[in-house]
Amino acid sequence: QAAAATRTIVIAGVPAGLLQDDVMADILTIHFQMSRNNGGDVEEVTYPTRNKGVAYVTFEDPEVVESVLKKDQHLLQDKRLSRHYPLTVTRYCDSVSSSLISLIMLPL
């Protein structure tokens, strides 16, 4: 079995505080299972995390990570959300420091 880290992506830009955490986790699961998002079978969604607006998505197949990362833009959309939210999707890496995630989360 592949290590979980090779099957996990980091999602930044998750709209925090709009919906209950479990509802947002469900929306993320649905988004990353859809073929139009280059997704596949999701094993686990970790949300919320210590970093506001950040989630971890672990797939059953490490190849799904590659296809998800190839998609140009991920827009989170669901009827329970008031608008579409652009997500930043990156490969999970143990060495990604929290300061880097903080930098990613700065408003433009």
Residue pairs with C-beta under 8 A, 6 or more apart in sequence:
2 62
4 58
5 92
5 93
5 94
6 62
6 65
7 43
7 58
7 59
7 60
7 61
7 62
7 64
7 65
8 56
8 57
8 58
8 59
8 65
8 92
9 32
9 56
9 57
9 59
9 65
9 68
9 69
9 89
9 90
9 91
9 92
10 54
10 55
10 56
10 89
10 90
10 91
10 92
10 96
10 101
11 28
11 54
11 55
11 56
11 57
11 74
11 87
11 88
11 89
12 53
12 54
12 87
12 88
12 90
12 101
12 104
12 105
13 53
13 76
13 85
13 86
13 87
13 88
14 24
14 28
14 47
14 53
14 54
14 55
14 76
14 85
14 87
15 24
15 53
15 76
15 81
15 85
16 48
16 52
16 53
18 24
18 81
18 82
19 27
19 80
19 81
21 47
21 48
23 80
24 47
24 55
25 45
25 47
25 55
27 76
27 78
27 80
27 81
28 45
28 47
28 55
28 57
28 76
29 42
29 45
29 57
30 78
31 37
31 39
31 74
31 76
31 77
31 78
32 39
32 40
32 42
32 45
32 57
32 59
32 68
33 39
33 40
33 41
33 42
37 68
37 71
37 74
38 64
38 67
38 68
38 70
38 71
39 59
39 64
39 67
39 68
40 59
40 60
40 61
40 63
40 64
40 67
40 68
41 59
41 60
41 61
41 64
42 57
42 58
42 59
42 60
43 58
43 59
43 60
44 56
44 57
44 58
45 55
45 56
45 57
45 58
46 55
46 56
46 57
46 58
47 55
47 56
48 55
49 55
49 56
50 98
51 98
51 101
51 102
51 105
52 105
53 105
54 101
54 105
56 92
59 65
59 68
65 91
68 74
68 89
69 89
69 90
69 91
71 89
73 86
74 86
74 87
74 89
75 84
75 85
75 86
75 87
76 84
76 85
76 86
76 87
77 84
77 85
88 104
90 96
